Amino acid sequence: MTAPPGPDTRPTIVFLHGTVLSAAAWSAQIAGLGDEFHCLAPDLPGHGSRRGVPFTIDRAVDDVIALLDREAHDGRAILVGLSLGGYVAMTVAARSPERVVGLAIAGATADPVGLQSFGFRGLAFALEVVPDRVLGAVYEWFFRWRFRPAIADPIFAGGLSFGGGVVALRSIVGERFSKRLGAYPGPSLLINGEYDFFFRPTERAFAGAARNPRRALIRRATHLSNLDQPERFTRVIRAFADDVSARPTHH
């Protein structure tokens, strides 16, 4: 959506996508929020238009900070991250809290350590050993069965990055992101789908680590809550963004 006439003073929201996907996964939220907010959605390293750039968490964080410096109004933004994007967002917020007006993470309330790390390792193993053509066919069948064309078509236009997903998943294993969430002093919103049985059980621990948390449950949604219930997810983000944009700057 184009900016309104005159100087664009809308608060900036930066959307960070999940593993394998690209910025195109946020098409519904960008369309729904572009009337009120300046929406940015980069491809993370190893994904989408940046498939050739190996993923590391530090590179992804550096890219987000550079994007804020380059395109966010006053260099500050609300960060919204799903899954892998949530881990990137927490790290940005811990490293540069003065740049983050508010932090919303969806499907990222599990530290990839200990027993929980096996879920991340297992997904990385599956993405590595199953041929891309088979994975592509499975993803396309599932996404086109599960989501309407307005959601699925942009995702396939943006491309799927299985190899980049393997590298990204393995690069975050062993890291405690709840500590990074706890290092951020500003308002945070922890979002999970009702049927996300991997990330929901440890949401309470993340809320306990956060310094200024709130929580939101997306009913009838799985891990990909922004795709499962795009209108509901967009309303939750709008309410959070309206609130944190109206608050005084945190220090």
Buried (B, 14 or more C-beta within 10 A) or exposed (E): EEEEEEEEEBBBBBBBBBBBBBBBBBBBBBBBBBEBBBBBBBBBBBBBEBBEBBBBBEBBBBBBBEBBEEBBBEBBBBBBBBBBBBBBBBBBBBBBBEBBBBBBBBBBBBBBBEEBBEBBBEBBBEBBEEEEEEBBEEBBEEBBEEBEEEBBBBBBEBBBBBBBBBBBBBBBBEBEBBEBBBBBBBBBBBBBBBBBEBBBEBBEEBBEBBEBBBBBBBEEBBBBBBBBBBEBBBBBBBEBBEEBBEEEEBE
